[in-house]
Amino acid sequence: MLTLREAQDTVERLAPGPYYRDHYRGYETDYLAQVADMVDSRRPGLRVLEVGPGWGTLAVWMAARGYDVTVMDYLPVGTFIAHELLDETGIIYEQWAIDQSAPPPGLGYELVVMTQVLPHLKWSPVTALANVASVMHPEGILVTSALDAACYPHIHPAFGHWRDVPQWTPGAEPVPDLEVCMYTHETLAELLSGSFTSVRVWRPEGSTTMLATCRYPKGVD
């Protein structure tokens, strides 16, 4: 089975452009190993969905462990994840904007992973999470992460709480990601509790990223 470093090597070799090698690979070290620890003991054949997979490091690593991996992004193949990576690993790619509409029901994913996706759902995180829940198995687990506001005191969010962020409408003026992507332990837990139960949020020592696990469906413990 691949190590995370070997999965990064695979992605770097096939990445469309140098950005992954020059910038993103180093950034992943803040959260990737901790996320991997939370999914490493799952059984082979597990149906996994990764929403917003970036360049695909975690997806490659999970596929090498025998998981049945689908990734979902609103951007077409080749923007980040290369066609060659999908061919080499057997990962399935679905182009879908999870914050705008729900995928077809009944997909039954047993594990959903969303690393550093919430900052990019600034217009409709509530809708996006409800759509994620709709395609999960009734006993499915969500593993997600977000930047911890306590680690970024120099950034002044445009909105004090995720509830204050307006829903996106065509023609709306974009707001820079860093102005709205800061979460506290309490606000992240509150957001996730709208669609999930058994919500746990924590920040590993030395990290600027909060991790969270949740169960679906809401109201079942």
N, C-alpha and C positions, 0 to 999 in steps of 0.2 A: 504494500500500500504506500501511496505517496505521503511524504511529509508535507507540511505547509510550505516549506522552502522549495521543495521540488514542484509543488503546484504553482508557486509563484514563478519558477523557472519556465514551466510550460506556458503560462500566460504571457510572460515576457517574450518568449520566442515567437509567439503567434499574434501578439498585440498589434493592432493596426496603428502604427505610429509610436514615437518614443516616450509619450507622456507617462505611460505606466512605469517604464524603467526609471525615468528621471525624477518622478514625483510621487506617483500614487503608491508604488510598492513600499516605500518607506512609511507612508502614512498608515498603511494597513497594520503595521506592527502595534498600533495603539489598541487594537481591539480584536484582531483576527484570531490570535491564539486562545483568548478567553471564550470567544464564540465557539471555536472548534471544540474546546473542552466540554461544552454543553451539549454537543450533538454526537460526540465520538462513540458513545456506547449504544447507539441505536442499532437495530438489527438490519442486516442486508436486505434489500428489497423495499425498504421504507419509501413511501411516496412523499417526495420532498418538493416544495416549491420555494424558490428564492426570488423574492420581489426586489427589483433593482440590483442586479448582480454585479454592477460595475464591469470590470474586465474579466470576472469569472473565477477568481482564485478559489473562493470557498466552494463554488459549484464543482470545479475540477477535483478538489480534495474530497468532496462528498461522493462524487461519482466513482472515484477510485476505491471507496469503501463499500461499493455495491449498492448504494442508494439509487433509487429511480428518480433522477433529478430533472426537473423542469425549471427554467428560469423565465422571468417575465419582466419586460421593460417596454416603455412606450416608444423607445427609439428602435430603428431597424437594425437587424444583424449587420455587423461590420462597423457600427459606430464605436463600440467598445469591444464586444465579444466578436471574434472573427469566425467566419464560416468554417475555417480549417480547425478551429478549436472544437466546434460542435461535432464535426466529422470524426475527430480523433478520440473524443471522449464519450460520444453517445448522448450528450446532454440535449434536451429538447428546448427550443426557444419559442416563446409565445410573445408576440408584440401586442401589448395591451396597456392602456392608461388606467391603472387601478384606481386612481383618484377621480376618474370621470364616470366609470361604469363598472358594474360587476361582471366578472367572467361568467361563462355558462355554469349553472349550478351542478351539484352532484359530482364534482371532481374528487372530493374526499381526500385532500392532502393531509397526511398524518403529522407533518412537520412543515412549518413555514418559517423562513428566515428572512429578516429585513434588517440589514446592517447599514446604518447611516442613511436610511431612506426618508425617515420622518422629516428631516430638514428640507427635503425637496418637495414635500407635500404641504407646503405652507398655506396653500389656499383651502385645502379640504382634507385635513388629516382624519377627521371623524368619518367622513364618507369612505375614504380609502381603507381604514381599518375595518369598517363594517363590510366592505366588499371582500376583504381578505377573509374575514370570518365566514362569509357565505360559501367559500369553496373549501373549507376545512372539514376534516372528519370530526364527528361529535366528540371524540376524545383527543383531538389534535392539540399540538403545542405550537405556540408562536414564540420565536426567539428574535428579539429586536434590540436596537441600540440607538442612542442619541447623544449629542454633545451635552455635557454638564455645564449649566450656566455659571456654577460656582468657579469653574476653571477659566472663565473668560470675563473677568470683571471690567476689562477695558472696552467691552462691546456693550452698547446701549440699545436694547431691542426696540424696534419701532412699536411693538405691541407688548404689553405687560403680561399677557396670558394667551395661550393658543386659542381660547374662545373668542378673543378680540380680532383675530385675523379674518378678514372678509372672505367669503366664498368667491372663487374665481369666476369671472364672467368674461366673455369675449370682448377684447378691447381694453380690459383692465390694465392699469399700469403695473408692471412687474415690480416686486419688492426684492431687493438683494437678499440672497439666502441668509447671510449672517445676521440680518436684522430681525429675523423671526425664528431662527432654528434653535435658540437656546431654551433648554428645559431644566427645571429643577426636579428633584426626586418626586416632590408632591405633584407637580403639574404633569409629569410623564405618567405617573401612576393613575392620576385622574383621567387622562386621555385614554389610556389603555382599558380602564375599567368600564368605559362606555360600551365596549363590545366583547370583553373577555372577563373571565373570573380567575381566581388564584393568581393575581398579578403580584409579581415580585420584582423590585427595582433595586439595583445596587451599583456602586462604582468600584471597580477593582483598584487596589492601592497602586498609585503611580500612573493611573490612566486619566485622561480627560473625557472618557466616554462612559456613559451609564449603560448597563446592560439590563435587560428585562426578559422575563419569561411569563407567559400567560397560557391559560387553557380556554378552549372553546367547547361548548357554547356558553354564553353568558347565563349565569344562574345555576349552572351545574357544577358542583364542587366535588 
